[in-house]
């Protein structure tokens, strides 16, 4: 990478690739707690890698750093063909390529897997994590443990709308903090929970005031409202 320039970038979900003038590709995946930040402070917590840059303008960063509290994210230098294959194996970007309810149902297939698992499947829709897999069903009034094959088209329509609503809300309320230690607000720094359902077991539902519940699905925590989201069985 030394002496090379980035000439193109592509993001799909949490997968990000930068094409280099040397012919190689920097391929990275944010996974659960990864984030790229400009000009990270010396000694910043959870800094796993940094790229030193030669800015073309004074307002451009002199470095970008990869933060990852849990070390699930990864970076690698690879060939363009391998980068294209990684993108081809990933579903449409949940933000840039929003799906209709019918398209979302078609991608989820006639699976017996619970909705929570299908929302986490990056081959179905790229970029949704465990928080989204609770927030989106809550917004759509669908139980996260419901088998995907049992959902109706109106429910898939509601879920498609909820994907867009959740991502817009999350981008507006969470992200890099400008506080003194410059950490990520919620997951990394333990800041206030900005979400409507996730992490709020026992608290009143913002919609109907019934206490929210917490469960486990595939080793991950899920949250739902027993009043707004029909109980299974």
Secondary structure, DSSP 8 states (H G I E B T S, - for coil): -TT--EEEEEEETTEEEEEETTSEEEEEE-TTTEEEEES--TT-TTEEEEEE---SSTTS-SEEEEEESSS--EEEEEEHHHHHHHHHTS-EETTTS---HHHHHHHHTT--SBHHHHHH-TTTEET--TTHHHHHHHHHT--TTSBGGG--HHHHHHHHHHHHHHHHHHHHH-SB--STT--BTTTTT------SSTT-TTSB-TTT--BEEEEEETTEEEEEETTTS----
